[in-house]
Amino acid sequence: MGLRNNPKFVVPPQISVRNLQRKISLNAAGLEKFVAKAVRCCLETHKPKETELTKLRNVFVWLISDRRMSRLHRQFLGQMGPTDVLTFQHGEIFISVEMAKRHARAFGNSLLRELQLYIVHGLLHLHGFDDRTQPGARRMKKMQAKILGECGGTQC
């Protein structure tokens, strides 16, 4: 393992969480603490090569509305309607808070837990995980559960 891939030598990126939506009240500062812890947990997972997460100086988490997410989804993926989370390789993770609230209700989670899941999902994409195939999705889901278990005690 090279120095850049060794979690002891990787400098974690600076974290910024911004709540750009106004419909649902959130504790962005608490989520920022969770993201910092989740980044460290992700960096501790073994990856045989450098990933975007090991190279990034900053990670931005943008908490947005369904309306804004729909625009991003259409602009970058050509798909209509909102999605839950979009991750861009230069370190931006966009999360639809309205979608998170609906999914939290549907899956029996708290809104906080659903947001933490989306954050970890985005971080894993930055760390080289891919869920476009069934085996990749299974690996990613297993790693999400592991990281949430390790970092999930952080209250926001």
Residue pairs with C-beta under 8 A, 6 or more apart in sequence:
1 46
1 48
2 50
3 9
4 10
4 50
4 54
4 55
5 47
5 48
5 49
5 50
5 54
7 40
7 43
7 44
10 43
10 54
12 36
12 39
12 40
12 43
13 39
13 53
13 56
13 57
13 58
13 59
13 91
14 57
14 58
14 59
15 32
15 35
15 36
15 39
15 58
15 59
15 61
16 32
16 58
16 59
16 60
16 61
17 28
17 29
17 31
17 32
17 35
17 60
17 61
17 63
18 28
18 60
18 61
18 62
18 63
19 26
19 28
19 63
19 97
20 62
20 63
20 64
20 65
20 68
21 63
21 64
21 65
21 68
21 97
21 98
22 65
23 65
23 97
23 98
24 97
24 98
24 101
24 111
26 63
26 97
26 111
26 115
26 156
27 156
28 63
30 154
30 155
30 156
31 61
31 63
31 115
31 116
31 119
31 156
32 61
33 154
33 156
34 116
34 119
34 151
34 154
34 156
35 59
35 61
35 119
35 123
37 151
37 154
38 116
38 119
38 120
38 123
38 147
38 151
39 53
39 59
39 123
41 147
41 150
41 151
42 53
42 120
42 123
42 124
42 126
42 127
42 147
43 53
43 54
43 127
45 127
45 143
45 147
47 54
47 127
47 128
49 128
51 126
51 127
51 128
52 89
52 90
52 91
52 126
52 127
52 128
53 59
53 123
53 126
53 127
53 128
54 127
56 90
56 91
56 126
57 91
58 91
59 91
59 92
59 93
59 123
59 126
60 91
60 92
60 93
61 93
61 95
61 119
61 122
62 92
62 93
62 94
62 95
63 95
63 97
63 115
64 72
64 94
64 95
64 96
64 97
65 96
65 97
65 98
66 82
66 96
66 98
66 99
67 82
68 94
68 96
69 82
69 83
69 86
69 94
69 96
69 99
70 80
70 81
70 82
72 86
72 94
73 79
73 80
73 81
73 82
73 83
73 86
74 80
76 86
76 88
77 83
77 86
82 96
82 98
82 99
83 96
83 99
84 95
84 96
84 99
84 100
84 103
84 118
85 93
85 94
85 95
85 96
85 118
85 121
85 122
86 93
86 94
87 93
87 94
87 121
87 122
87 125
87 126
88 94
89 126
91 126
93 118
93 119
93 122
93 123
93 126
95 115
95 118
95 119
95 122
97 111
97 115
100 111
100 114
100 115
100 118
101 111
101 114
103 109
103 114
104 110
104 111
104 113
104 114
107 114
109 117
112 155
112 156
113 148
113 152
115 156
116 148
116 151
116 152
116 156
117 144
117 148
120 144
120 147
120 148
120 151
121 140
121 144
123 147
124 140
124 143
124 144
124 147
125 131
129 136
129 139
129 140
129 143
130 136
130 140
131 137
131 140
131 141
